[in-house]
Every structure is written in C-alpha cells, then in structure tokens.
Amino acid sequence: MPDHVHALVWFDRIGELSAFIRDWKRSSSRSIKLFLTDSSQYAKKFPKEDPLWKKRYYSFEIETEAKIEEKLTYMHMNPVKKGFVENITEWRWSSARHFVSGKSVGVPIGWPEL
C-alpha cells in the first residue's frame, strides 16, 4: 500500500520483533529516500529530514492456521479493495503470486509450525 505495510513474520525465539522492525525501518528508509531523491518530483515536496516511518508499529500474535489465512487474505485483498488493482496477483509487492501460482516474489515464504 502506498501509505502502510502489512507483513507476516515469525521468529524462533521470543523478543526478536523489536530489533527486526528497527533494522527493517532503518534499511528501508535509506533505500526509499535514495530512490525518491534520485527519481521523483513527488519526493521534492517533502523535507529530507521527515521520517518515512511512524515510531510505533502494531503487532498481532497469531496462534492458528486459520488466523494466518485470515490475515493473508486481508493483506492480499487490500490493494483490490483500495482500487489499485483488479486481481490480487497484480499488486507488485504482494505475496499473492506465490500462493496463487507458486511464483517467486523476491523474499522467502514459508509456513510456520504452530
């Protein structure tokens, strides 16, 4: 989505989410700002020091396969409901292509053992 991100991640140990989010935000902020600075008139409307991410994030613990499927469906349908694409597999940044046709989406996708 243009203004937010949904992700399902899991870790083998408790307490790893905060460090993961911190590092993800730091790395992606640098990459996004570099991309926008080099290629976009849109980006010039905003001060370079403005943050890309809010300080907080919302986490939701998932404990069943049914809940994983519910959250994946919501995430895959989000760009369709917002009118950005007509089919879930058309959204470039979605994992839907992997689940529908087995195509790579650029990141490893697996199923946790609950």
C-alpha positions as CSV (number, residue, x, y, z in Angstrom):
1,M,0.0,0.0,0.0
2,P,1.3,3.5,-0.7
3,D,1.0,4.6,2.9
4,H,1.5,1.5,5.1
5,V,2.9,-2.0,5.1
6,H,1.5,-5.4,6.2
7,A,3.9,-8.2,6.9
8,L,3.6,-11.7,8.5
9,V,6.9,-12.6,10.2
10,W,7.8,-15.1,12.8
11,F,10.8,-15.9,14.8
12,D,12.2,-19.0,16.6
13,R,12.7,-17.1,19.8
14,I,10.7,-14.6,21.8
15,G,11.8,-10.9,21.8
16,E,13.2,-10.6,18.3
17,L,10.4,-8.5,16.7
18,S,11.6,-5.1,18.0
19,A,15.1,-5.4,16.6
20,F,13.8,-6.7,13.3
21,I,11.3,-3.8,12.9
22,R,14.1,-1.3,13.9
23,D,16.5,-2.7,11.4
24,W,13.9,-3.0,8.7
25,K,12.8,0.6,9.1
26,R,16.4,1.9,9.1
27,S,17.4,-0.1,6.0
28,S,14.2,0.6,4.0
29,S,14.2,4.3,4.9
30,R,17.7,4.8,3.5
31,S,16.8,2.9,0.3
32,I,13.4,4.6,-0.2
33,K,14.8,8.1,0.4
34,L,17.7,7.5,-2.0
35,F,15.3,6.2,-4.7
36,L,12.9,9.1,-4.2
37,T,15.7,11.7,-4.2
38,D,17.1,10.4,-7.5
39,S,13.9,9.8,-9.4
40,S,10.9,11.7,-8.2
41,Q,9.4,15.2,-8.4
42,Y,6.9,14.0,-5.8
43,A,9.7,13.5,-3.2
44,K,10.9,17.1,-3.6
45,K,7.7,18.2,-1.8
46,F,8.9,16.8,1.5
47,P,11.8,17.8,3.7
48,K,14.6,15.2,3.6
49,E,14.6,15.1,7.4
50,D,10.9,13.9,7.6
51,P,10.7,10.3,8.8
52,L,9.2,7.7,6.5
53,W,8.0,5.5,9.3
54,K,6.0,6.2,12.5
55,K,7.8,5.4,15.7
56,R,5.4,2.7,16.7
57,Y,4.1,-0.4,14.9
58,Y,1.1,-2.7,15.5
59,S,1.8,-6.3,16.2
60,F,-0.7,-9.1,16.4
61,E,0.2,-12.5,17.7
62,I,-1.2,-15.3,15.5
63,E,-1.7,-18.8,17.0
64,T,-3.7,-20.7,14.5
65,E,-3.5,-21.6,10.8
66,A,-7.0,-20.2,10.4
67,K,-5.8,-16.8,11.7
68,I,-2.8,-16.9,9.3
69,E,-5.1,-17.5,6.4
70,E,-7.5,-14.7,7.5
71,K,-4.6,-12.2,7.8
72,L,-3.1,-13.3,4.4
73,T,-6.5,-12.9,2.7
74,Y,-6.9,-9.4,4.2
75,M,-3.4,-8.4,3.1
76,H,-3.9,-9.8,-0.4
77,M,-7.3,-8.1,-0.8
78,N,-6.2,-4.7,0.5
79,P,-4.9,-3.3,-2.8
80,V,-8.0,-4.7,-4.6
81,K,-10.4,-3.0,-2.1
82,K,-8.5,0.2,-2.5
83,G,-8.9,0.1,-6.3
84,F,-5.2,-0.1,-7.1
85,V,-5.5,-3.5,-9.0
86,E,-8.4,-5.7,-10.1
87,N,-6.7,-9.0,-9.1
88,I,-4.7,-9.9,-6.1
89,T,-1.8,-11.2,-8.2
90,E,-1.4,-7.8,-9.9
91,W,-0.1,-5.9,-6.9
92,R,3.7,-5.9,-7.3
93,W,4.5,-6.0,-3.6
94,S,2.2,-8.8,-2.6
95,S,2.9,-12.4,-1.8
96,A,-0.4,-13.4,-3.6
97,R,1.5,-14.5,-6.7
98,H,3.4,-17.1,-4.6
99,F,0.2,-18.5,-3.0
100,V,-1.8,-18.5,-6.3
101,S,0.7,-19.7,-8.8
102,G,3.9,-20.5,-6.9
103,K,5.8,-17.6,-8.5
104,S,8.7,-16.0,-6.6
105,V,8.0,-12.7,-5.0
106,G,11.6,-11.9,-4.1
107,V,11.5,-12.9,-0.4
108,P,11.5,-16.4,1.1
109,I,8.0,-17.6,2.0
110,G,7.3,-20.5,4.3
111,W,4.6,-21.7,6.7
112,P,5.3,-21.7,10.4
113,E,4.8,-24.7,12.6
114,L,2.3,-23.7,15.2
